[in-house]
Amino acid sequence: MNCFLVDYGDILAPKKGFSRLFKDYTHEGQMHETLADRFFHYDYRREADYFSHLNTLSAKQFRRRELIDLLVRQNRAFGVAEKHIDTLSRLDSPQCMFVVTGQQPGLFTGPLYSIYKALTAIVVAERQKVMFPEYDFLPLFWIEGEDHDFSESASTSLFENGHIASVVLEPWNRLPEQMVCRTVMGQGITDSIDAFLSLLQESEQKEKIAETLQSFYTPESTLELAFAKTMALLFKDYPLLMLSPADPEFKKLSADVLHRELATCPHTSHSVIGQSSILENMGYEAQAKPRTVNLFLLNHHGQRMKIEDHGTDRFITTPGQYTYSRHQMLELCTDHPEQFSPNVILRPIVQDHVLPVFAYIGGPGEINYLAQYRKVYEHFGLRMPFVIPRASITLVEPPISKIMDKVLRITGRLSLSRKQVYLNAFKDLRTLQKNAVSGAENHDFDAVLDKAARNMQEELEALVPTLSNLDRNLEQVLSGSMRQVEKIIEGIRQKTHKAGRRKHDELVLQLDKAASAFFPGDVAQERAINVFYFINKYGWNVIDDCAAILRAHATESHMILEL
């Protein structure tokens, strides 16, 4: 099992590459330090910050007993192993903290990055326990089921014959803007499972995969519940816990944040805009777009309605154009916090208000928008946790590894290593193709054939004096033989050129195949392909293999893992 590391700044191949801010944040140097100092409260690379953060967090008051009851109840419903649920008893201590990551629920777990997020949280928690044995660190996956983008959650993709194939769950009795956690899958999920399984090749694992999906993804279930149960099975040997923030009991714990947002709006939005302006002046892109009120109001169907602040102590919700006085809205939030849902800006504030979060494991997009939130945290009396990049991995199947081997052989450059071949593929595949084809075309063939023709002609010409003395007719025979040699050499030349073109075309096609494996649909593999594609072909220990390389390497580089 070979693993190669590639700097994020060198990955230029996919259209949706990594943002400049993410590249600077993950690259060791002055720009990382500047970003950490100006836009975050702690730098995960700075040793002194660990002691400061641990002391601050352990002194902060949380409603730990209520959290334990909530998480025990939820994780039992999700099917998390009891030995992992038992670790929640440690949360009674102020020296127990969470390493949190999260994602909206995906069909059959969705893209690979959800798996990589969970693994990163697990490995970071392990490392912190080794560094600070007197503390406990529990990995927690925040299931963002309050997201209303059903189309994103209800699709997944895998490879089929070198191409990308997608499976989509059609909505059933779904209302507009309804949260994913409230959307029942309906009968269509049976067809989705059948379509997914038909795309998997026959293997020793396929039957168990089928049993798993058919058991969890049922017509009466929601995507959120099915996702949680599947993750619990995949990580049964790892101490991963999960949380659904849509739970009414969780909303009670977050009520203070929801109330303060309504009471002080649009202060949060102004804070984000101020930080965004600083980022943009530094040449970065501001990703999150705040609203005057960064909350949704939920109706009894689980539909999210936007809340607009009209500046005259009035709120208007859309759709519907219902009007509330500020007093009415604050009273509703106090009495029924379960009727409110934070948007992307307020979500991390709710998370870090309710949970003792030591670190958050974020993807490139999340780190980009978290850089806009420092002043928002301060407005709510909070400090940001460590923000650590999640693992980013490309899994390379054996046929693709062989293509990269072939490229290495053909180029014939002694200085070119296997890692550099991958680096070239991720940085500029067209240049790699050109160099490989140039090596395959070996322009010495013409020179070799020309030399052979000259040598044969010279040898035949050397026979002329001797043979002419013997019989003048033999001179004509020699002349005919010379012309025949020319024809033979030309025939060999044409066949050589044809073989070269064939080899050229084959190599271009093979490199195109590699590109499709690395960047299916011109996006990173981890943003498209489902984990069960790899489990079906290479076994359930694929997750263990990924965990092993995560334990061996930091996540500031992209990892290329040959299976």
RODO-2510 file (C-alpha; in nm, 4 decimals, decimal comma):
residues 563
     n   res          X          Y          Z
     1     m     0,0000     0,0000     0,0000
     2     n     0,1833     0,3085    -0,1288
     3     c     0,0936     0,6619    -0,0235
     4     f     0,2170     0,9849    -0,1834
     5     l     0,1615     1,3398    -0,0593
     6     v     0,0856     1,6330    -0,2885
     7     d     0,0782     1,9955    -0,1772
     8     y    -0,2656     2,1545    -0,2222
     9     g    -0,1035     2,4412    -0,4077
    10     d     0,0149     2,1973    -0,6758
    11     i    -0,3321     2,0577    -0,7492
    12     l    -0,4575     2,2493    -1,0512
    13     a    -0,6360     1,9830    -1,2547
    14     p    -1,0038     1,9982    -1,1461
    15     k    -1,2191     2,2956    -1,2372
    16     k    -1,3273     2,3235    -0,8743
    17     g    -0,9796     2,3470    -0,7302
    18     f    -0,8848     2,4579    -0,3825
    19     s    -0,9302     2,8212    -0,2845
    20     r    -0,6313     3,0442    -0,2294
    21     l    -0,7262     3,0872     0,1366
    22     f    -0,7330     2,7111     0,1929
    23     k    -0,3967     2,6684     0,0201
    24     d    -0,2413     2,9409     0,2382
    25     y    -0,4035     2,8024     0,5540
    26     t    -0,2669     2,4516     0,4965
    27     h     0,0778     2,5675     0,3840
    28     e     0,3376     2,6251     0,6513
    29     g     0,4641     2,9811     0,6450
    30     q     0,3855     3,3449     0,7013
    31     m     0,0463     3,3424     0,5250
    32     h    -0,0819     3,0650     0,7512
    33     e     0,0300     3,2575     1,0582
    34     t    -0,1344     3,5754     0,9310
    35     l    -0,4634     3,3974     0,8670
    36     a    -0,4564     3,2229     1,2053
    37     d    -0,3835     3,5469     1,3915
    38     r    -0,6335     3,7681     1,2113
    39     f    -0,9278     3,5365     1,1469
    40     f    -0,9158     3,2585     1,4070
    41     h    -0,8649     3,2538     1,7825
    42     y    -0,6234     2,9609     1,7926
    43     d    -0,3557     2,8211     1,5641
    44     y    -0,3481     2,4396     1,5650
    45     r     0,0224     2,4565     1,4767
    46     r     0,1139     2,6665     1,7800
    47     e     0,1913     2,4652     2,0939
    48     a     0,1101     2,7425     2,3416
    49     d    -0,2432     2,7702     2,2024
    50     y    -0,3206     2,4141     2,3094
    51     f    -0,2678     2,4885     2,6777
    52     s    -0,4614     2,8147     2,6518
    53     h    -0,7552     2,6506     2,4755
    54     l    -0,7671     2,3514     2,7109
    55     n    -0,7707     2,5766     3,0159
    56     t    -1,0389     2,8066     2,8747
    57     l    -1,2635     2,5252     2,7558
    58     s    -1,2387     2,3168     3,0733
    59     a    -1,3355     2,6232     3,2797
    60     k    -1,6444     2,6981     3,0690
    61     q    -1,9824     2,5780     3,1900
    62     f    -2,1849     2,3400     2,9715
    63     r    -2,5057     2,1523     3,0415
    64     r    -2,3159     1,8267     3,0349
    65     r    -2,5715     1,6022     3,2020
    66     e    -2,8377     1,6995     2,9506
    67     l    -2,5917     1,6509     2,6680
    68     i    -2,5093     1,3007     2,7873
    69     d    -2,8774     1,2016     2,8033
    70     l    -2,9428     1,3451     2,4564
    71     l    -2,6410     1,1823     2,2927
    72     v    -2,6967     0,8429     2,4575
    73     r    -3,0580     0,8396     2,3345
    74     q    -2,9682     0,9449     1,9802
    75     n    -2,6710     0,7134     1,9387
    76     r    -2,8682     0,4115     2,0571
    77     a    -3,1307     0,4943     1,7951
    78     f    -2,8555     0,5232     1,5332
    79     g    -2,7180     0,1788     1,6217
    80     v    -2,3818     0,2954     1,7580
    81     a    -2,2066     0,0177     1,9532
    82     e    -2,2649     0,0293     2,3294
    83     k    -1,8903     0,0313     2,3981
    84     h    -1,8711     0,3637     2,2161
    85     i    -2,1853     0,5012     2,3815
    86     d    -2,0305     0,4184     2,7188
    87     t    -1,7558     0,6749     2,6506
    88     l    -2,0185     0,9492     2,6875
    89     s    -2,0065     0,9018     3,0639
    90     r    -1,6712     1,0829     3,0536
    91     l    -1,8538     1,3963     2,9421
    92     d    -1,9476     1,4563     3,3059
    93     s    -1,5930     1,5813     3,3529
    94     p    -1,4875     1,9322     3,2421
    95     q    -1,1764     1,7648     3,1036
    96     c    -1,3788     1,5832     2,8373
    97     m    -1,4143     1,7591     2,5015
    98     f    -1,5281     1,6911     2,1476
    99     v    -1,3465     1,6824     1,8162
   100     v    -1,6361     1,7699     1,5867
   101     t    -1,6930     1,7372     1,2163
   102     g    -2,0104     1,7303     1,0140
   103     q    -2,1920     1,7068     0,6854
   104     q    -2,5463     1,6837     0,5549
   105     p    -2,6705     1,3236     0,5245
   106     g    -2,6011     1,1647     0,1863
   107     l    -2,7592     0,8799    -0,0066
   108     f    -2,5743     0,5603     0,0971
   109     t    -2,3379     0,8030     0,2861
   110     g    -2,2889     1,0250    -0,0210
   111     p    -1,9396     1,1245    -0,1421
   112     l    -1,6191     0,9942     0,0130
   113     y    -1,5419     1,3187     0,1951
   114     s    -1,7998     1,2358     0,4653
   115     i    -1,5972     0,9229     0,5433
   116     y    -1,2722     1,1210     0,5422
   117     k    -1,4184     1,3812     0,7779
   118     a    -1,5206     1,1144     1,0278
   119     l    -1,1809     0,9438     1,0083
   120     t    -0,9979     1,2732     1,0596
   121     a    -1,2023     1,3500     1,3714
   122     i    -1,1230     1,0034     1,5075
   123     v    -0,7491     1,0298     1,4408
   124     v    -0,7219     1,3864     1,5765
   125     a    -0,8990     1,2741     1,8955
   126     e    -0,6497     0,9863     1,9281
   127     r    -0,3529     1,2211     1,8866
   128     q    -0,4788     1,4664     2,1440
   129     k    -0,5287     1,1890     2,3980
   130     v    -0,1636     1,0899     2,3520
   131     m    -0,0513     1,4522     2,3912
   132     f    -0,2793     1,5287     2,6882
   133     p    -0,3565     1,1970     2,8637
   134     e    -0,5352     1,3702     3,1524
   135     y    -0,8063     1,4856     2,9071
   136     d    -1,0602     1,2906     2,7031
   137     f    -1,1427     1,3733     2,3404
   138     l    -1,4531     1,2229     2,1799
   139     p    -1,4976     1,2310     1,7993
   140     l    -1,8459     1,3561     1,7092
   141     f    -2,0159     1,3731     1,3679
   142     w    -2,2726     1,6563     1,3392
   143     i    -2,5427     1,5356     1,0946
   144     e    -2,6700     1,8504     0,9258
   145     g    -3,0196     1,7182     0,8611
   146     e    -3,1747     2,0647     0,8837
   147     d    -3,0334     2,1454     0,5409
   148     h    -3,3117     2,1722     0,2835
   149     d    -3,1045     2,0865    -0,0277
   150     f    -3,2642     1,7475    -0,0824
   151     s    -3,1255     1,7065    -0,4354
   152     e    -2,7678     1,7258    -0,3040
   153     s    -2,8341     1,4759    -0,0267
   154     a    -3,0410     1,2379    -0,2391
   155     s    -2,7819     1,1460    -0,5014
   156     t    -2,4553     0,9562    -0,5145
   157     s    -2,2109     0,8372    -0,7801
   158     l    -1,9713     0,5557    -0,8606
   159     f    -1,7512     0,4373    -1,1450
   160     e    -1,8931     0,2158    -1,4172
   161     n    -1,6689     0,1001    -1,7040
   162     g    -1,4410     0,3988    -1,6676
   163     h    -1,7263     0,6495    -1,6547
   164     i    -1,9183     0,8083    -1,3691
   165     a    -2,2727     0,6838    -1,3064
   166     s    -2,5145     0,8526    -1,0670
   167     v    -2,8082     0,7226    -0,8654
   168     v    -3,0782     0,9669    -0,7608
   169     l    -3,3617     0,9299    -0,5112
   170     e    -3,6677     1,1087    -0,6426
   171     p    -3,8542     1,3058    -0,3728
   172     w    -4,1746     1,1550    -0,2395
   173     n    -4,4453     1,3842    -0,1017
   174     r    -4,1755     1,6387    -0,0289
   175     l    -4,2671     2,0018     0,0343
   176     p    -4,0572     2,2967    -0,0877
   177     e    -3,7809     2,4038     0,1560
   178     q    -3,8531     2,1026     0,3781
   179     m    -3,5570     1,9923     0,5886
   180     v    -3,3896     1,6679     0,4870
   181     c    -3,4341     1,5273     0,8377
   182     r    -3,8115     1,5584     0,7992
   183     t    -3,8331     1,4129     0,4479
   184     v    -3,9415     1,0489     0,4337
   185     m    -3,7747     0,8591     0,1489
   186     g    -4,0862     0,6760     0,0225
   187     q    -4,1128     0,3824    -0,2183
   188     g    -3,8601     0,5329    -0,4591
   189     i    -3,5747     0,4278    -0,2325
   190     t    -3,6260     0,0643    -0,3367
   191     d    -3,5592     0,1560    -0,6996
   192     s    -3,2572     0,3639    -0,5935
   193     i    -3,1061     0,0686    -0,4065
   194     d    -3,1646    -0,1621    -0,7041
   195     a    -3,0044     0,0895    -0,9413
   196     f    -2,7051     0,1317    -0,7095
   197     l    -2,6510    -0,2420    -0,6657
   198     s    -2,6777    -0,3014    -1,0416
   199     l    -2,3780    -0,0733    -1,0889
   200     l    -2,1633    -0,2751    -0,8469
   201     q    -1,9717    -0,5661    -0,9945
   202     e    -2,0152    -0,9109    -0,8435
   203     s    -1,7897    -0,9549    -0,5415
   204     e    -1,7634    -1,1182    -0,2001
   205     q    -1,8813    -0,7958    -0,0384
   206     k    -2,1848    -0,7219    -0,2565
   207     e    -2,4336    -0,9362    -0,0634
   208     k    -2,3503    -0,7694     0,2673
   209     i    -2,3668    -0,4242     0,1063
   210     a    -2,7122    -0,5102    -0,0297
   211     e    -2,8299    -0,6304     0,3124
   212     t    -2,6979    -0,3132     0,4764
   213     l    -2,8647    -0,0724     0,2370
   214     q    -3,1930    -0,2624     0,2248
   215     s    -3,2022    -0,2747     0,6051
   216     f    -3,1376     0,0966     0,6661
   217     y    -3,2767     0,2699     0,3577
   218     t    -3,6460     0,1863     0,3857
   219     p    -3,9508     0,3749     0,2499
   220     e    -4,0649     0,4890     0,5939
   221     s    -3,7217     0,6117     0,7041
   222     t    -3,5584     0,9511     0,6514
   223     l    -3,2246     1,0064     0,4804
   224     e    -3,0850     1,1352     0,8096
   225     l    -3,1694     0,8199     1,0057
   226     a    -3,0507     0,5874     0,7294
   227     f    -2,7263     0,7843     0,6953
   228     a    -2,6616     0,7665     1,0704
   229     k    -2,7242     0,3920     1,0858
   230     t    -2,4945     0,3282     0,7894
   231     m    -2,2169     0,5390     0,9401
   232     a    -2,2573     0,3545     1,2707
   233     l    -2,2024     0,0252     1,0887
   234     l    -1,9051     0,1477     0,8860
   235     f    -1,7380     0,2847     1,2003
   236     k    -1,8392     0,0087     1,4416
   237     d    -1,4718    -0,0454     1,5279
   238     y    -1,4067     0,3243     1,5840
   239     p    -1,5383     0,5406     1,8719
   240     l    -1,7397     0,7729     1,6452
   241     l    -2,0461     0,9355     1,8007
   242     m    -2,3157     1,1228     1,6103
   243     l    -2,5501     1,4125     1,6766
   244     s    -2,8685     1,5305     1,5091
   245     p    -2,9122     1,9003     1,5984
   246     a    -3,2744     1,8926     1,4792
   247     d    -3,3690     1,7236     1,8068
   248     p    -3,6037     1,9485     2,0137
   249     e    -3,3946     1,8787     2,3243
   250     f    -3,0861     2,0082     2,1460
   251     k    -3,2774     2,3198     2,0407
   252     k    -3,3480     2,3922     2,4078
   253     l    -2,9759     2,3854     2,4765
   254     s    -2,9145     2,6322     2,1920
   255     a    -3,2035     2,8669     2,2774
   256     d    -2,9778     3,1443     2,4148
   257     v    -2,7943     3,1780     2,0823
   258     l    -3,1176     3,1775     1,8815
   259     h    -3,2693     3,4417     2,1120
   260     r    -2,9611     3,6654     2,0988
   261     e    -2,9521     3,6532     1,7191
   262     l    -3,3115     3,7814     1,7051
   263     a    -3,2552     4,0423     1,9767
   264     t    -2,9367     4,1892     1,8258
   265     c    -2,9824     4,1454     1,4494
   266     p    -2,8367     4,2595     1,2157
   267     h    -2,5192     4,2699     1,4314
   268     t    -2,4107     3,9206     1,3213
   269     s    -2,4396     4,0150     0,9560
   270     h    -2,2385     4,3339     1,0055
   271     s    -1,9662     4,1323     1,1787
   272     v    -1,9425     3,8901     0,8871
   273     i    -1,9404     4,1715     0,6325
   274     g    -1,6573     4,3452     0,8200
   275     q    -1,4413     4,0325     0,8267
   276     s    -1,5281     3,9576     0,4651
   277     s    -1,4085     4,3012     0,3592
   278     i    -1,0707     4,2420     0,5249
   279     l    -1,0390     3,9036     0,3530
   280     e    -1,1252     4,0506     0,0141
   281     n    -0,8715     4,3292     0,0586
   282     m    -0,6118     4,0563     0,1133
   283     g    -0,7120     3,8967    -0,2167
   284     y    -0,9295     3,6178    -0,0777
   285     e    -1,2861     3,5326    -0,1708
   286     a    -1,5613     3,5750     0,0891
   287     q    -1,7744     3,2637     0,0602
   288     a    -2,0562     3,3034     0,3155
   289     k    -2,3274     3,5593     0,2462
   290     p    -2,5056     3,6753     0,5633
   291     r    -2,8706     3,7723     0,5974
   292     t    -3,0170     4,0350     0,8260
   293     v    -3,1405     3,7467     1,0439
   294     n    -2,9346     3,4269     1,0273
   295     l    -3,2191     3,2021     1,1351
   296     f    -3,5064     3,0177     0,9722
   297     l    -3,8513     2,9767     1,1237
   298     l    -3,9868     2,6226     1,0913
   299     n    -4,3498     2,5340     1,0328
   300     h    -4,5145     2,2101     1,1448
   301     h    -4,4151     2,0411     0,8154
   302     g    -4,0451     2,1065     0,8756
   303     q    -4,0241     2,3735     0,6046
   304     r    -3,7704     2,6511     0,6602
   305     m    -3,8957     3,0060     0,6184
   306     k    -3,6591     3,3021     0,5929
   307     i    -3,6879     3,5702     0,8591
   308     e    -3,6403     3,9268     0,7366
   309     d    -3,5727     4,2174     0,9738
   310     h    -3,7604     4,5261     0,8561
   311     g    -3,5916     4,7625     1,1003
   312     t    -3,9091     4,8822     1,2723
   313     d    -3,9320     4,6130     1,5356
   314     r    -4,1008     4,3916     1,2785
   315     f    -4,0047     4,0587     1,1271
   316     i    -4,1540     3,9177     0,8089
   317     t    -4,1216     3,5512     0,7131
   318     t    -4,1084     3,4269     0,3551
   319     p    -4,2728     3,2516     0,1896
   320     g    -4,6106     3,3509     0,3263
   321     q    -4,5279     3,7108     0,4243
   322     y    -4,6300     3,6581     0,7873
   323     t    -4,5539     3,9540     1,0152
   324     y    -4,4328     3,9331     1,3753
   325     s    -4,3420     4,2085     1,6155
   326     r    -3,9963     4,1781     1,7698
   327     h    -4,1609     4,0973     2,1035
   328     q    -4,3709     3,8202     1,9456
   329     m    -4,0729     3,6652     1,7708
   330     l    -3,8563     3,6720     2,0847
   331     e    -4,1374     3,5227     2,2907
   332     l    -4,1872     3,2467     2,0326
   333     c    -3,8146     3,1692     2,0443
   334     t    -3,8191     3,1550     2,4239
   335     d    -4,1201     2,9236     2,4381
   336     h    -4,0490     2,7133     2,1286
   337     p    -3,6813     2,7119     2,0276
   338     e    -3,7499     2,3918     1,8312
   339     q    -3,9280     2,6101     1,5731
   340     f    -3,6023     2,7836     1,4760
   341     s    -3,3055     2,6663     1,2700
   342     p    -2,9668     2,8381     1,2256
   343     n    -2,8290     2,9074     0,8800
   344     v    -2,4699     2,8385     0,7696
   345     i    -2,3387     3,1420     0,9602
   346     l    -2,5052     3,0728     1,2945
   347     r    -2,4631     2,6932     1,2834
   348     p    -2,1035     2,6849     1,4203
   349     i    -2,2024     2,9363     1,6895
   350     v    -2,4807     2,7045     1,8063
   351     q    -2,2391     2,4105     1,7940
   352     d    -1,9729     2,5765     2,0087
   353     h    -2,2235     2,7243     2,2522
   354     v    -2,3820     2,3876     2,3303
   355     l    -2,0815     2,1551     2,2968
   356     p    -1,7329     2,1694     2,4530
   357     v    -1,5574     2,1688     2,1153
   358     f    -1,1805     2,1323     2,1227
   359     a    -1,1399     2,1212     1,7445
   360     y    -1,3522     2,1373     1,4337
   361     i    -1,2515     1,9284     1,1308
   362     g    -1,3444     2,1268     0,8219
   363     g    -1,3267     2,0882     0,4476
   364     p    -1,1825     2,3537     0,2143
   365     g    -1,5134     2,5390     0,1814
   366     e    -1,5830     2,5344     0,5553
   367     i    -1,2408     2,6731     0,6445
   368     n    -1,2995     2,9457     0,3874
   369     y    -1,6202     3,0659     0,5498
   370     l    -1,5111     3,0069     0,9111
   371     a    -1,2448     3,2711     0,8456
   372     q    -1,5341     3,5187     0,8203
   373     y    -1,6781     3,4368     1,1649
   374     r    -1,4275     3,5430     1,4300
   375     k    -1,6178     3,8612     1,5226
   376     v    -1,9456     3,6685     1,5282
   377     y    -1,7991     3,4305     1,7870
   378     e    -1,6922     3,7278     1,9958
   379     h    -2,0400     3,8808     1,9696
   380     f    -2,1797     3,5634     2,1297
   381     g    -1,9086     3,5538     2,3972
   382     l    -1,7294     3,2561     2,2430
   383     r    -1,3856     3,1667     2,1162
   384     m    -1,3378     2,9565     1,8064
   385     p    -1,2055     2,6013     1,8489
   386     f    -0,9009     2,4785     1,6601
   387     v    -0,9942     2,4587     1,2934
   388     i    -0,8128     2,1628     1,1379
   389     p    -0,8351     2,0604     0,7702
   390     r    -0,9974     1,7253     0,7029
   391     a    -0,8170     1,4509     0,5193
   392     s    -0,8253     1,4745     0,1415
   393     i    -0,7548     1,1434    -0,0316
   394     t    -0,7529     1,0033    -0,3837
   395     l    -0,7856     0,6249    -0,3951
   396     v    -0,5939     0,4702    -0,6860
   397     e    -0,7074     0,1321    -0,8164
   398     p    -0,4477    -0,1212    -0,9450
   399     p    -0,5256    -0,0645    -1,3182
   400     i    -0,4623     0,3080    -1,2724
   401     s    -0,1411     0,2358    -1,0800
   402     k    -0,0225     0,0305    -1,3795
   403     i    -0,0876     0,3235    -1,6116
   404     m     0,1266     0,5465    -1,3907
   405     d     0,3969     0,2750    -1,3960
   406     k     0,3834     0,2703    -1,7736
   407     v     0,4209     0,6489    -1,7907
   408     l     0,7242     0,6253    -1,5637
   409     r     0,8845     0,3615    -1,7870
   410     i     0,8082     0,5367    -2,1147
   411     t     0,9410     0,8764    -2,0159
   412     g     1,2765     0,7162    -1,9475
   413     r     1,3840     0,9988    -1,7180
   414     l     1,5938     0,8651    -1,4333
   415     s     1,5229     1,1737    -1,2243
   416     l     1,1438     1,1234    -1,2433
   417     s     1,0001     0,9424    -0,9417
   418     r     0,6637     0,7736    -0,9028
   419     k     0,5496     1,0579    -0,6778
   420     q     0,6444     1,3120    -0,9451
   421     v     0,4338     1,1275    -1,2021
   422     y     0,1318     1,1691    -0,9714
   423     l     0,2272     1,5280    -0,9032
   424     n     0,2374     1,5984    -1,2769
   425     a    -0,0988     1,4265    -1,3215
   426     f    -0,2602     1,6442    -1,0545
   427     k    -0,0859     1,9620    -1,1635
   428     d    -0,0954     1,9471    -1,5435
   429     l    -0,2214     1,6258    -1,6989
   430     r    -0,1871     1,7571    -2,0563
   431     t     0,1837     1,8212    -2,0100
   432     l     0,2245     1,4737    -1,8613
   433     q     0,0467     1,3272    -2,1651
   434     k     0,2705     1,5242    -2,4005
   435     n     0,5896     1,4141    -2,2254
   436     a     0,4796     1,0523    -2,2098
   437     v     0,3785     1,0495    -2,5757
   438     s     0,7083     1,2105    -2,6675
   439     g     0,8868     0,9283    -2,4901
   440     a     0,6661     0,6681    -2,6580
   441     e     0,7302     0,8042    -3,0068
   442     n     1,1081     0,7405    -2,9889
   443     h     1,2273     0,9450    -3,2878
   444     d     1,5451     0,7279    -3,3227
   445     f     1,3524     0,4676    -3,5291
   446     d     1,3994     0,6631    -3,8549
   447     a     1,7700     0,7111    -3,7904
   448     v     1,8153     0,3406    -3,7140
   449     l     1,6349     0,2381    -4,0337
   450     d     1,8300     0,4901    -4,2425
   451     k     2,1562     0,3542    -4,1044
   452     a     2,0492    -0,0039    -4,1773
   453     a     1,9605     0,0912    -4,5371
   454     r     2,2954     0,2632    -4,5888
   455     n     2,4891    -0,0314    -4,4487
   456     m     2,3071    -0,2794    -4,6702
   457     q     2,3525    -0,0614    -4,9777
   458     e     2,7239    -0,0254    -4,9050
   459     e     2,7616    -0,4019    -4,8613
   460     l     2,5837    -0,4717    -5,1893
   461     e     2,7786    -0,2029    -5,3757
   462     a     3,1012    -0,3560    -5,2460
   463     l     3,0066    -0,6787    -5,4264
   464     v     2,9683    -0,5120    -5,7708
   465     p     3,3349    -0,5298    -5,8915
   466     t     3,3756    -0,8924    -5,7925
   467     l     3,0426    -1,0141    -5,9296
   468     s     3,0753    -0,8113    -6,2533
   469     n     3,4052    -0,9832    -6,3331
   470     l     3,2373    -1,3141    -6,2750
   471     d     2,9234    -1,2413    -6,4825
   472     r     2,8018    -0,9046    -6,6108
   473     n     2,4365    -1,0146    -6,5659
   474     l     2,4955    -1,0319    -6,1906
   475     e     2,5336    -0,6528    -6,1873
   476     q     2,1672    -0,6193    -6,2868
   477     v     2,0734    -0,8711    -6,0177
   478     l     2,2534    -0,6584    -5,7575
   479     s     2,0797    -0,3434    -5,8815
   480     g     1,7385    -0,5121    -5,8469
   481     s     1,8325    -0,6336    -5,4986
   482     m     1,9232    -0,2783    -5,3947
   483     r     1,5799    -0,1544    -5,5039
   484     q     1,4215    -0,4443    -5,3184
   485     v     1,6125    -0,3506    -5,0010
   486     e     1,4813     0,0057    -5,0310
   487     k     1,1232    -0,1252    -5,0546
   488     i     1,1731    -0,3576    -4,7564
   489     i     1,3157    -0,0760    -4,5420
   490     e     1,0309     0,1578    -4,6432
   491     g     0,7766    -0,1123    -4,5549
   492     i     0,9352    -0,1542    -4,2126
   493     r     0,9375     0,2256    -4,1704
   494     q     0,5629     0,2548    -4,2439
   495     k     0,4743    -0,0286    -4,0069
   496     t     0,6949     0,1257    -3,7370
   497     h     0,5217     0,4636    -3,7737
   498     k     0,1808     0,2962    -3,7621
   499     a     0,2743     0,1062    -3,4452
   500     g     0,4024     0,4309    -3,2914
   501     r     0,0758     0,6089    -3,3662
   502     r    -0,1187     0,3165    -3,2219
   503     k     0,0937     0,3226    -2,9073
   504     h     0,0506     0,7018    -2,8871
   505     d    -0,3293     0,6787    -2,9099
   506     e    -0,3400     0,3972    -2,6549
   507     l    -0,1303     0,5944    -2,4072
   508     v    -0,3447     0,9081    -2,4467
   509     l    -0,6574     0,7006    -2,3812
   510     q    -0,4983     0,5411    -2,0752
   511     l    -0,4016     0,8798    -1,9323
   512     d    -0,7539     1,0047    -1,9993
   513     k    -0,8748     0,7021    -1,8023
   514     a    -0,6451     0,7991    -1,5144
   515     a    -0,7755     1,1561    -1,5269
   516     s    -1,1342     1,0283    -1,5035
   517     a    -1,0386     0,8223    -1,1993
   518     f    -0,8709     1,1151    -1,0241
   519     f    -1,1230     1,3830    -1,1268
   520     p    -1,4547     1,2207    -1,2281
   521     g    -1,6819     1,4793    -1,3838
   522     d    -1,3874     1,7200    -1,3486
   523     v    -1,4201     1,7361    -0,9689
   524     a    -1,2052     1,5718    -0,7028
   525     q    -1,2780     1,2003    -0,6595
   526     e    -1,3727     1,2514    -0,2933
   527     r    -1,6493     1,4932    -0,3940
   528     a    -1,8235     1,2444    -0,6226
   529     i    -1,7593     0,8741    -0,5628
   530     n    -1,9355     0,6648    -0,2984
   531     v    -1,7365     0,4584    -0,0488
   532     f    -1,9277     0,1383    -0,1290
   533     y    -1,7771     0,1320    -0,4791
   534     f    -1,4348     0,0744    -0,3194
   535     i    -1,5623    -0,1482    -0,0373
   536     n    -1,7317    -0,3728    -0,2937
   537     k    -1,4092    -0,4201    -0,4922
   538     y    -1,1423    -0,4125    -0,2209
   539     g    -1,3159    -0,5112     0,1017
   540     w    -1,4399    -0,3447     0,4181
   541     n    -1,0840    -0,2738     0,5297
   542     v    -1,0618     0,0196     0,2849
   543     i    -1,1630     0,2398     0,5781
   544     d    -0,8865     0,0859     0,7900
   545     d    -0,6351     0,1586     0,5132
   546     c    -0,7393     0,5236     0,5065
   547     a    -0,7197     0,5427     0,8855
   548     a    -0,3664     0,3992     0,8733
   549     i    -0,2325     0,6673     0,6392
   550     l    -0,4094     0,9368     0,8419
   551     r    -0,2330     0,8189     1,1531
   552     a     0,0967     0,8398     0,9651
   553     h     0,0518     1,1813     0,8012
   554     a    -0,0826     1,5285     0,8745
   555     t    -0,3745     1,6593     0,6722
   556     e    -0,1972     1,9662     0,5297
   557     s    -0,1305     1,7709     0,2087
   558     h    -0,3503     1,5766    -0,0306
   559     m    -0,2950     1,2014     0,0006
   560     i    -0,2769     0,9586    -0,2918
   561     l    -0,3343     0,6024    -0,1743
   562     e    -0,2691     0,3092    -0,4053
   563     l    -0,4996     0,0193    -0,3211
***
